[in-house]
Amino acid sequence: MRIMHSLTPSTHPSLQTRPRIQLVTRRLWAAAGVTLLSSLSAPLSLAEPVELVRQSSLYLEPVSVSRILGLVNAGAVVDTTGGRYGPWVHIRVSSGPTGWVQALDLALPASAGVAPALPEAVTALRIPPRKDAPPTAVMDAALLNANTPGMDQLVQAATFAQSTEKAREFGFSGGLGLVKLPRATRRTPGNAGQPPPIEPAMALEKTMGQSFAAKRLAGRTLVTDVATQHYINLLGRWLSTESSRPDVEWTFAVINDHGFDAFSAPGGYVFVTQGLLERVENEAELAGVLAHEIVMVAERYHLRGGVLDTPGLPDQLEADVLATELCARTGLEAHGLRGLLKRLADVGMFRKAPFEPIIEKLPPPQARVDHLVTVVEDRFDNLENAPARRIPDRLAELKSRSLDASPHASR
Protein backbone atom coordinates (compact mmCIF):
# COMPACT_ATOMS: atom_id res chain seq x y z
CA MET A 1 0.00 0.00 0.00
CA ARG A 2 1.38 3.37 -0.95
CA ILE A 3 2.15 5.69 1.93
CA MET A 4 0.30 8.95 1.44
CA HIS A 5 0.72 12.19 3.27
CA SER A 6 -0.82 15.61 3.33
CA LEU A 7 0.27 19.11 4.11
CA THR A 8 -2.33 20.59 6.42
CA PRO A 9 -2.45 24.41 6.56
CA SER A 10 -1.89 25.85 10.00
CA THR A 11 -4.61 28.22 11.13
CA HIS A 12 -4.06 28.63 14.86
CA PRO A 13 -3.67 32.34 15.76
CA SER A 14 -0.46 31.65 17.69
CA LEU A 15 1.14 30.38 14.50
CA GLN A 16 0.69 33.61 12.57
CA THR A 17 3.68 35.81 11.78
CA ARG A 18 5.01 37.70 14.82
CA PRO A 19 5.96 41.35 14.77
CA ARG A 20 9.30 41.73 13.02
CA ILE A 21 11.29 43.09 15.94
CA GLN A 22 10.12 40.39 18.33
CA LEU A 23 10.76 37.68 15.76
CA VAL A 24 14.31 38.87 15.03
CA THR A 25 15.07 39.03 18.75
CA ARG A 26 13.84 35.50 19.33
CA ARG A 27 15.71 34.16 16.33
CA LEU A 28 18.91 35.65 17.68
CA TRP A 29 18.41 33.96 21.01
CA ALA A 30 17.45 30.71 19.32
CA ALA A 31 20.66 30.95 17.31
CA ALA A 32 22.73 31.78 20.38
CA GLY A 33 22.01 28.30 21.70
CA VAL A 34 22.72 28.83 25.42
CA THR A 35 21.38 25.34 26.04
CA LEU A 36 22.14 21.71 26.57
CA LEU A 37 21.24 20.58 23.08
CA SER A 38 21.22 23.57 20.72
CA SER A 39 24.23 23.86 18.42
CA LEU A 40 25.00 24.10 14.75
CA SER A 41 24.49 22.19 11.62
CA ALA A 42 25.23 18.69 10.48
CA PRO A 43 25.95 17.07 7.14
CA LEU A 44 23.35 15.13 5.19
CA SER A 45 23.36 13.63 1.72
CA LEU A 46 21.17 15.25 -0.90
CA ALA A 47 17.73 13.96 -1.94
CA GLU A 48 17.34 11.10 0.52
CA PRO A 49 13.74 9.87 0.85
CA VAL A 50 12.83 9.51 4.53
CA GLU A 51 9.67 8.76 6.47
CA LEU A 52 8.16 10.88 9.22
CA VAL A 53 7.75 8.94 12.44
CA ARG A 54 5.29 11.47 13.85
CA GLN A 55 3.24 14.42 12.63
CA SER A 56 5.54 17.40 12.30
CA SER A 57 5.16 21.12 11.66
CA LEU A 58 6.84 22.38 8.49
CA TYR A 59 8.64 25.65 9.26
CA LEU A 60 9.69 28.35 6.82
CA GLU A 61 13.09 28.73 8.54
CA PRO A 62 15.02 26.52 11.02
CA VAL A 63 13.90 28.30 14.18
CA SER A 64 10.81 27.36 16.14
CA VAL A 65 9.47 30.93 16.09
CA SER A 66 9.43 30.95 12.30
CA ARG A 67 6.16 30.85 10.32
CA ILE A 68 4.59 27.40 10.11
CA LEU A 69 3.69 26.44 6.55
CA GLY A 70 1.57 23.45 7.57
CA LEU A 71 1.63 19.99 9.09
CA VAL A 72 3.18 16.89 7.51
CA ASN A 73 1.43 13.72 8.63
CA ALA A 74 3.09 10.73 10.30
CA GLY A 75 4.01 8.08 7.74
CA ALA A 76 4.68 10.62 5.00
CA VAL A 77 7.69 9.94 2.78
CA VAL A 78 9.53 13.16 1.96
CA ASP A 79 12.80 14.10 0.29
CA THR A 80 15.64 15.72 2.22
CA THR A 81 17.48 18.46 0.35
CA GLY A 82 20.77 18.30 2.23
CA GLY A 83 20.09 21.31 4.46
CA ARG A 84 20.87 20.83 8.16
CA TYR A 85 20.85 23.34 11.01
CA GLY A 86 21.25 21.97 14.52
CA PRO A 87 18.16 19.81 15.18
CA TRP A 88 16.54 20.89 11.89
CA VAL A 89 16.41 19.15 8.50
CA HIS A 90 15.29 20.77 5.24
CA ILE A 91 12.75 18.66 3.33
CA ARG A 92 10.53 18.75 0.25
CA VAL A 93 7.05 17.21 0.36
CA SER A 94 5.56 15.59 -2.75
CA SER A 95 3.04 18.38 -3.19
CA GLY A 96 5.88 20.83 -3.73
CA PRO A 97 6.50 22.92 -0.57
CA THR A 98 9.90 22.91 1.09
CA GLY A 99 10.64 23.75 4.69
CA TRP A 100 12.28 22.67 7.92
CA VAL A 101 11.30 19.90 10.37
CA GLN A 102 12.87 18.47 13.50
CA ALA A 103 15.41 15.69 12.84
CA LEU A 104 13.94 13.43 15.51
CA ASP A 105 10.64 13.46 13.61
CA LEU A 106 12.34 11.67 10.71
CA ALA A 107 13.58 8.09 10.36
CA LEU A 108 17.05 9.34 9.46
CA PRO A 109 20.04 7.07 8.95
CA ALA A 110 23.47 8.19 10.07
CA SER A 111 24.90 9.90 7.02
CA ALA A 112 27.92 11.81 5.78
CA GLY A 113 28.08 14.31 2.96
CA VAL A 114 28.37 18.07 3.06
CA ALA A 115 25.62 20.44 4.03
CA PRO A 116 25.07 23.31 1.59
CA ALA A 117 25.33 26.88 2.76
CA LEU A 118 22.27 27.98 4.70
CA PRO A 119 20.01 30.78 3.46
CA GLU A 120 21.59 34.17 4.04
CA ALA A 121 18.84 35.09 6.48
CA VAL A 122 20.02 32.27 8.72
CA THR A 123 23.79 32.30 8.27
CA ALA A 124 23.89 36.03 8.93
CA LEU A 125 22.43 35.62 12.42
CA ARG A 126 24.93 36.79 15.00
CA ILE A 127 24.60 38.32 18.43
CA PRO A 128 26.12 41.80 18.12
CA PRO A 129 28.21 42.89 21.10
CA ARG A 130 26.40 45.25 23.44
CA LYS A 131 28.29 48.51 23.82
CA ASP A 132 26.64 49.00 27.20
CA ALA A 133 27.14 45.41 28.36
CA PRO A 134 27.89 45.30 32.09
CA PRO A 135 31.24 43.66 32.86
CA THR A 136 30.03 41.31 35.57
CA ALA A 137 27.06 39.09 36.34
CA VAL A 138 26.31 41.18 39.41
CA MET A 139 25.91 44.38 37.40
CA ASP A 140 23.76 42.59 34.80
CA ALA A 141 21.44 41.35 37.52
CA ALA A 142 21.16 44.86 38.91
CA LEU A 143 19.41 45.93 35.69
CA LEU A 144 16.56 43.46 36.28
CA ASN A 145 13.13 44.82 37.19
CA ALA A 146 9.49 43.78 37.06
CA ASN A 147 9.12 45.18 33.53
CA THR A 148 12.02 43.16 32.12
CA PRO A 149 10.76 41.03 29.19
CA GLY A 150 10.45 37.43 30.30
CA MET A 151 9.79 38.21 33.98
CA ASP A 152 6.07 37.40 33.65
CA GLN A 153 6.98 33.90 32.50
CA LEU A 154 9.36 33.46 35.44
CA VAL A 155 6.61 34.46 37.86
CA GLN A 156 4.22 32.03 36.19
CA ALA A 157 6.81 29.24 36.29
CA ALA A 158 7.20 29.68 40.05
CA THR A 159 3.50 28.86 40.54
CA PHE A 160 4.14 25.30 39.29
CA ALA A 161 6.95 24.55 41.78
CA GLN A 162 6.48 21.42 43.91
CA SER A 163 7.61 20.66 47.45
CA THR A 164 10.15 18.03 48.41
CA GLU A 165 7.40 16.03 50.11
CA LYS A 166 5.27 15.86 46.96
CA ALA A 167 8.31 14.96 44.90
CA ARG A 168 9.14 12.11 47.27
CA GLU A 169 5.58 10.84 47.02
CA PHE A 170 5.78 11.06 43.22
CA GLY A 171 9.03 9.12 43.09
CA PHE A 172 8.20 6.34 45.54
CA SER A 173 4.69 5.83 44.16
CA GLY A 174 6.19 5.54 40.68
CA GLY A 175 8.46 2.68 41.74
CA LEU A 176 11.62 4.77 42.14
CA GLY A 177 13.98 4.46 45.08
CA LEU A 178 17.07 6.15 46.47
CA VAL A 179 20.44 4.44 46.09
CA LYS A 180 23.54 5.18 48.17
CA LEU A 181 26.47 5.72 45.84
CA PRO A 182 29.97 7.16 46.30
CA ARG A 183 30.35 10.57 44.72
CA ALA A 184 32.00 10.60 41.30
CA THR A 185 35.29 12.39 40.70
CA ARG A 186 34.20 15.95 40.12
CA ARG A 187 36.95 17.19 37.83
CA THR A 188 37.09 16.73 34.08
CA PRO A 189 40.40 17.25 32.22
CA GLY A 190 40.38 20.86 31.10
CA ASN A 191 38.46 22.16 34.12
CA ALA A 192 41.57 22.65 36.25
CA GLY A 193 42.67 25.72 34.31
CA GLN A 194 39.30 27.46 34.49
CA PRO A 195 38.48 30.17 37.02
CA PRO A 196 36.33 28.83 39.87
CA PRO A 197 32.65 29.74 39.96
CA ILE A 198 31.74 32.57 42.27
CA GLU A 199 29.47 31.69 45.18
CA PRO A 200 27.14 34.64 45.72
CA ALA A 201 24.49 34.81 48.39
CA MET A 202 21.41 32.83 47.39
CA ALA A 203 19.27 35.93 46.86
CA LEU A 204 21.84 37.45 44.51
CA GLU A 205 22.31 34.15 42.65
CA LYS A 206 18.53 33.98 42.18
CA THR A 207 18.50 37.49 40.72
CA MET A 208 21.36 36.63 38.38
CA GLY A 209 19.45 33.58 37.22
CA GLN A 210 16.31 35.60 36.63
CA SER A 211 18.29 38.03 34.47
CA PHE A 212 19.79 35.14 32.49
CA ALA A 213 16.52 33.21 32.09
CA ALA A 214 14.35 36.24 31.29
CA LYS A 215 16.37 36.88 28.12
CA ARG A 216 15.61 33.35 26.91
CA LEU A 217 11.92 33.57 27.82
CA ALA A 218 11.17 37.01 26.39
CA GLY A 219 8.35 36.76 23.85
CA ARG A 220 7.70 33.09 24.62
CA THR A 221 4.92 31.43 26.59
CA LEU A 222 4.71 28.45 28.92
CA VAL A 223 2.62 25.35 28.26
CA THR A 224 -0.79 25.86 29.85
CA ASP A 225 -1.44 22.19 30.70
CA VAL A 226 -1.09 22.10 34.49
CA ALA A 227 -0.45 18.34 34.62
CA THR A 228 2.53 18.75 32.28
CA GLN A 229 3.99 21.53 34.40
CA HIS A 230 3.44 19.61 37.63
CA TYR A 231 5.04 16.51 36.11
CA ILE A 232 8.23 18.31 35.06
CA ASN A 233 8.46 19.89 38.51
CA LEU A 234 7.89 16.62 40.36
CA LEU A 235 10.48 14.75 38.30
CA GLY A 236 12.92 17.65 38.51
CA ARG A 237 12.42 18.05 42.24
CA TRP A 238 12.85 14.29 42.78
CA LEU A 239 16.25 14.58 41.09
CA SER A 240 17.32 17.87 42.65
CA THR A 241 16.72 16.68 46.22
CA GLU A 242 19.71 14.35 45.72
CA SER A 243 21.91 16.98 44.07
CA SER A 244 24.73 18.76 45.87
CA ARG A 245 22.35 21.68 46.60
CA PRO A 246 18.88 20.37 47.46
CA ASP A 247 18.06 23.56 49.38
CA VAL A 248 17.90 25.71 46.24
CA GLU A 249 14.40 26.96 45.36
CA TRP A 250 14.14 24.79 42.25
CA THR A 251 11.74 25.82 39.50
CA PHE A 252 11.09 23.75 36.39
CA ALA A 253 8.86 24.65 33.45
CA VAL A 254 7.89 23.55 29.95
CA ILE A 255 8.01 26.24 27.26
CA ASN A 256 5.35 26.29 24.55
CA ASP A 257 7.89 25.78 21.79
CA HIS A 258 8.12 22.84 19.39
CA GLY A 259 11.88 23.18 19.05
CA PHE A 260 14.22 20.69 20.76
CA ASP A 261 15.81 22.60 23.58
CA ALA A 262 16.66 22.72 27.29
CA PHE A 263 18.49 25.34 29.35
CA SER A 264 19.10 26.36 32.93
CA ALA A 265 19.98 29.47 34.90
CA PRO A 266 21.51 30.16 38.32
CA GLY A 267 19.18 30.08 41.28
CA GLY A 268 17.38 26.85 40.37
CA TYR A 269 15.75 27.58 37.01
CA VAL A 270 15.45 24.70 34.52
CA PHE A 271 13.42 24.85 31.31
CA VAL A 272 12.63 22.36 28.56
CA THR A 273 10.55 22.85 25.44
CA GLN A 274 7.37 21.02 24.54
CA GLY A 275 9.23 19.76 21.46
CA LEU A 276 11.85 18.05 23.62
CA LEU A 277 9.16 16.54 25.83
CA GLU A 278 7.46 15.08 22.77
CA ARG A 279 10.65 13.59 21.30
CA VAL A 280 12.38 11.90 24.23
CA GLU A 281 11.49 8.21 24.22
CA ASN A 282 10.90 7.77 27.94
CA GLU A 283 11.24 9.22 31.42
CA ALA A 284 14.88 8.10 31.71
CA GLU A 285 15.93 10.27 28.75
CA LEU A 286 14.01 13.26 30.11
CA ALA A 287 15.51 12.72 33.56
CA GLY A 288 18.98 12.70 32.01
CA VAL A 289 18.34 16.09 30.41
CA LEU A 290 16.96 17.54 33.64
CA ALA A 291 19.81 16.08 35.68
CA HIS A 292 22.37 17.66 33.34
CA GLU A 293 20.79 21.08 33.83
CA ILE A 294 20.41 20.55 37.59
CA VAL A 295 24.14 19.84 37.82
CA MET A 296 24.89 23.04 35.87
CA VAL A 297 22.98 25.04 38.47
CA ALA A 298 24.11 23.12 41.56
CA GLU A 299 27.80 23.42 40.63
CA ARG A 300 27.39 27.09 39.57
CA TYR A 301 28.97 26.41 36.17
CA HIS A 302 27.21 29.50 34.77
CA LEU A 303 29.18 31.72 37.15
CA ARG A 304 32.82 30.92 36.44
CA GLY A 305 34.99 33.96 37.11
CA GLY A 306 31.97 36.06 38.03
CA VAL A 307 30.75 36.22 34.43
CA LEU A 308 27.21 34.98 33.79
CA ASP A 309 27.67 32.81 30.72
CA THR A 310 27.03 29.46 29.07
CA PRO A 311 29.06 26.67 30.70
CA GLY A 312 32.00 25.65 28.52
CA LEU A 313 32.92 22.30 27.01
CA PRO A 314 34.73 20.83 30.08
CA ASP A 315 31.76 21.72 32.29
CA GLN A 316 29.34 20.18 29.79
CA LEU A 317 31.26 16.89 29.88
CA GLU A 318 31.54 16.94 33.66
CA ALA A 319 27.81 17.65 33.96
CA ASP A 320 27.05 14.58 31.82
CA VAL A 321 28.97 12.36 34.25
CA LEU A 322 27.40 13.88 37.36
CA ALA A 323 23.94 13.75 35.75
CA THR A 324 24.38 10.03 35.07
CA GLU A 325 25.30 9.51 38.71
CA LEU A 326 22.34 11.62 39.85
CA CYS A 327 19.90 9.50 37.84
CA ALA A 328 21.41 6.31 39.28
CA ARG A 329 21.23 7.77 42.79
CA THR A 330 17.50 8.46 42.39
CA GLY A 331 16.52 5.04 41.07
CA LEU A 332 16.18 6.02 37.42
CA GLU A 333 17.89 4.30 34.50
CA ALA A 334 21.36 5.81 34.74
CA HIS A 335 22.09 5.85 31.03
CA GLY A 336 19.02 7.71 29.78
CA LEU A 337 21.08 10.76 28.82
CA ARG A 338 23.65 8.62 27.05
CA GLY A 339 20.88 6.87 25.13
CA LEU A 340 19.42 10.19 24.00
CA LEU A 341 22.82 11.55 22.96
CA LYS A 342 23.46 8.33 21.01
CA ARG A 343 20.18 8.78 19.13
CA LEU A 344 21.13 12.37 18.31
CA ALA A 345 24.58 11.26 17.14
CA ASP A 346 23.07 8.50 14.99
CA VAL A 347 20.98 10.97 13.00
CA GLY A 348 23.95 13.30 12.62
CA MET A 349 22.63 16.08 14.81
CA PHE A 350 24.80 18.91 16.10
CA ARG A 351 27.98 18.07 14.23
CA LYS A 352 29.63 21.23 13.02
CA ALA A 353 29.13 22.17 9.41
CA PRO A 354 31.71 23.58 6.99
CA PHE A 355 30.58 27.13 7.77
CA GLU A 356 31.45 29.14 10.84
CA PRO A 357 29.50 28.05 13.94
CA ILE A 358 27.70 30.53 16.14
CA ILE A 359 28.57 28.70 19.33
CA GLU A 360 31.44 26.32 20.06
CA LYS A 361 30.91 25.53 23.72
CA LEU A 362 28.89 22.36 23.20
CA PRO A 363 30.70 19.11 22.41
CA PRO A 364 29.09 16.97 19.69
CA PRO A 365 26.83 14.16 20.96
CA GLN A 366 29.20 11.36 19.96
CA ALA A 367 32.05 12.98 21.91
CA ARG A 368 29.77 13.16 24.94
CA VAL A 369 28.78 9.51 24.54
CA ASP A 370 32.44 8.49 24.26
CA HIS A 371 33.32 10.50 27.36
CA LEU A 372 30.52 8.89 29.38
CA VAL A 373 31.57 5.41 28.28
CA THR A 374 35.18 6.14 29.26
CA VAL A 375 34.52 7.78 32.62
CA VAL A 376 31.41 6.01 33.87
CA GLU A 377 32.24 2.62 32.35
CA ASP A 378 29.88 -0.04 33.71
CA ARG A 379 29.67 0.94 37.37
CA PHE A 380 25.89 1.52 37.26
CA ASP A 381 24.99 -1.47 35.11
CA ASN A 382 24.15 -3.78 38.03
CA LEU A 383 21.80 -1.39 39.80
CA GLU A 384 18.14 -2.35 40.00
CA ASN A 385 16.21 0.47 38.37
CA ALA A 386 12.51 0.95 37.86
CA PRO A 387 11.53 0.28 34.22
CA ALA A 388 11.68 3.45 32.14
CA ARG A 389 8.15 4.80 31.82
CA ARG A 390 6.63 6.51 28.81
CA ILE A 391 5.88 10.16 29.52
CA PRO A 392 2.27 10.04 28.22
CA ASP A 393 1.61 7.22 30.70
CA ARG A 394 3.06 9.26 33.56
CA LEU A 395 0.98 12.29 32.62
CA ALA A 396 -2.16 10.13 32.45
CA GLU A 397 -1.40 8.85 35.98
CA LEU A 398 -1.00 12.37 37.32
CA LYS A 399 -4.24 13.53 35.72
CA SER A 400 -6.05 10.48 37.11
CA ARG A 401 -4.76 11.15 40.62
CA SER A 402 -5.78 14.78 40.32
CA LEU A 403 -9.31 13.76 39.40
CA ASP A 404 -9.43 11.23 42.26
CA ALA A 405 -8.37 13.95 44.69
CA SER A 406 -10.93 16.41 43.34
CA PRO A 407 -13.84 17.24 45.72
CA HIS A 408 -16.19 16.33 42.82
CA ALA A 409 -14.68 12.85 42.37
CA SER A 410 -16.81 11.24 45.09
CA ARG A 411 -20.06 12.69 43.87
Protein Blocks (a to p, Z undefined) as FASTA:
>chain_A
ZZdddddddfbfklpccdfklmmmmmmmmmnopafklccdddddehiacddfbdcdddfb
fcfkbccfbdcdehiacddehiaehjbccdddfklpacdddfklpccdddedjdddddfk
lmmpccdddfklcfbfklmmmmpcfklghjlmmmmmmmmpccfklmmmmmmmnopacddd
ddddfbdghjlmpccdddddfklmmmmmmmmmmmmmgopacdfblklmmmmmmmmmmmmm
mmmblmbccdddddddfbdcddddehiiacddfklmmmpmbfklmmmmmmmmmmmmmnom
mmgghiacdddfklmmmmmmmmmmmmmmnopafklmmmmmmmmmmnopaiacfbdcfbfk
bccfklmmmmmmmmnmmmlmmpccdddddfklmmmmmmmmmmmmpmklmZZ
